């Protein structure tokens, strides 16, 4: 069947034509799935479910990951699948990028959490001002 993605009401399958990985989820819950193909030397396929790496596998299809297959959405009669958004990138994204996308897509609550956890300055050191609003007491020990 070649490279494809199949999504049903409670699972998703990512297939490279040789091997596949899948993830399960509860029907009726809003979820965010990401399907990532790393075409560097590692040749890994990832499924990320709600910002968390769920499954990964080394893809075997040596002809690359181009596909002319359609995205397949399936369910039994009487059920429905609602897609709120689809993103397709023309560049490679990392698992960390997808986690950031998940946080930012989560609305104001998730954005507040992101801001609260964003405590590093541009030098990747803890920014005292950033954490001072959240800590009642801070003890700093030096040599």
C-alpha positions as CSV (number, residue, x, y, z in Angstrom):
1,X,0.0,0.0,0.0
2,X,3.0,2.3,0.2
3,X,3.6,5.2,2.6
4,X,0.4,6.4,4.3
5,X,-1.3,7.6,7.4
6,X,-4.6,6.1,8.6
7,X,-6.7,7.8,11.3
8,X,-9.8,6.3,12.9
9,X,-11.9,7.4,15.8
10,X,-9.5,5.7,18.3
11,X,-6.2,5.0,16.6
12,X,-3.7,6.2,14.0
13,X,-1.3,4.2,11.9
14,X,1.9,5.6,10.2
15,X,3.1,3.2,7.5
16,X,6.2,3.3,5.4
17,X,5.1,0.5,3.1
18,X,7.2,-2.1,5.0
19,X,6.7,-1.4,8.7
20,X,4.2,0.6,10.7
21,X,3.7,2.2,14.1
22,X,0.4,3.1,15.7
23,X,-1.0,5.0,18.6
24,X,-4.3,4.6,20.4
25,X,-6.5,7.2,22.0
26,X,-9.9,7.6,23.6
27,X,-12.9,8.3,21.3
28,X,-14.5,11.7,21.8
29,X,-11.4,13.4,23.3
30,X,-9.7,16.2,21.4
31,X,-6.1,15.2,20.7
32,X,-3.2,16.5,18.7
33,X,-1.3,14.0,16.6
34,X,2.0,14.7,14.8
35,X,3.6,12.4,12.3
36,X,7.3,13.2,11.7
37,X,9.7,11.6,9.2
38,X,13.4,12.2,10.0
39,X,15.1,11.7,6.6
40,X,18.6,12.2,8.0
41,X,20.9,9.3,8.6
42,X,18.6,7.9,11.4
43,X,15.6,7.5,9.1
44,X,13.1,7.5,12.0
45,X,9.3,7.9,11.8
46,X,7.6,9.3,14.9
47,X,4.1,9.6,16.2
48,X,3.7,12.3,18.8
49,X,0.4,12.3,20.7
50,X,-0.5,15.5,22.6
51,X,3.1,16.7,22.6
52,X,4.6,13.5,23.9
53,X,6.7,11.1,21.8
54,X,4.5,8.0,21.6
55,X,6.1,5.7,19.0
56,X,9.2,5.6,16.8
57,X,10.5,3.2,14.3
58,X,13.3,3.2,11.8
59,X,11.7,3.3,8.4
60,X,12.7,0.7,5.9
61,X,11.5,2.0,2.6
62,X,14.7,2.9,0.8
63,X,12.9,4.8,-2.0
64,X,12.3,7.7,0.3
65,X,9.1,8.9,1.9
66,X,7.3,10.5,-1.0
67,X,3.7,9.4,-1.4
68,X,0.8,9.9,-3.7
69,X,-1.6,8.1,-1.3
70,X,-4.4,10.0,0.3
71,X,-4.8,10.6,4.0
72,X,-7.3,8.0,5.1
73,X,-9.9,8.9,7.8
74,X,-12.1,6.0,8.7
75,X,-14.8,5.1,11.1
76,X,-17.9,2.9,11.3
77,X,-21.3,4.4,10.3
78,X,-22.6,6.8,12.9
79,X,-19.3,8.2,14.0
80,X,-17.4,11.2,13.0
81,X,-14.0,12.6,13.0
82,X,-13.4,16.4,13.4
83,X,-10.1,17.8,12.2
84,X,-9.5,21.2,13.7
85,X,-6.2,21.9,11.9
86,X,-3.6,20.4,9.7
87,X,0.0,21.6,9.4
88,X,2.3,20.5,6.7
89,X,5.9,21.7,6.8
90,X,8.4,22.0,4.0
91,X,11.2,21.6,6.4
92,X,12.2,19.1,9.0
93,X,10.9,19.8,12.5
94,X,12.2,18.2,15.7
95,X,10.3,16.6,18.5
96,X,11.0,19.7,20.6
97,X,9.5,21.9,18.0
98,X,6.3,19.8,18.0
99,X,6.1,20.0,21.8
100,X,6.3,23.8,21.5
101,X,3.6,23.7,18.9
102,X,1.4,21.6,21.2
103,X,1.9,24.0,24.1
104,X,1.2,27.1,22.0
105,X,-1.8,25.5,20.3
106,X,-3.3,24.9,23.8
107,X,-4.6,28.4,24.1
108,X,-4.1,30.8,27.0
109,X,-3.7,28.2,29.7
110,X,-1.0,26.4,27.9
111,X,0.7,29.6,26.8
112,X,0.7,30.7,30.5
113,X,2.3,27.4,31.4
114,X,4.9,27.9,28.7
115,X,5.7,31.4,29.9
116,X,6.0,30.2,33.5
117,X,8.4,27.4,32.5
118,X,10.4,29.7,30.3
119,X,13.1,30.5,32.8
120,X,16.3,30.5,30.8
121,X,17.9,33.7,29.4
122,X,19.6,33.9,26.0
123,X,22.8,32.3,27.4
124,X,20.7,29.3,28.5
125,X,21.2,30.2,32.2
126,X,18.5,30.5,34.8
127,X,17.1,34.0,34.7
128,X,16.6,35.1,38.3
129,X,13.9,37.7,37.3
130,X,11.9,35.0,35.5
131,X,11.7,32.7,38.5
132,X,11.4,35.4,41.2
133,X,7.6,35.8,40.7
134,X,7.0,32.1,41.2
135,X,9.2,31.3,44.1
136,X,8.5,32.6,47.6
137,X,12.1,32.0,48.8
138,X,15.2,31.5,46.8
139,X,18.6,30.4,48.3
140,X,21.6,30.8,46.1
141,X,24.9,29.2,47.3
142,X,28.2,29.9,45.8
143,X,31.8,28.8,46.4
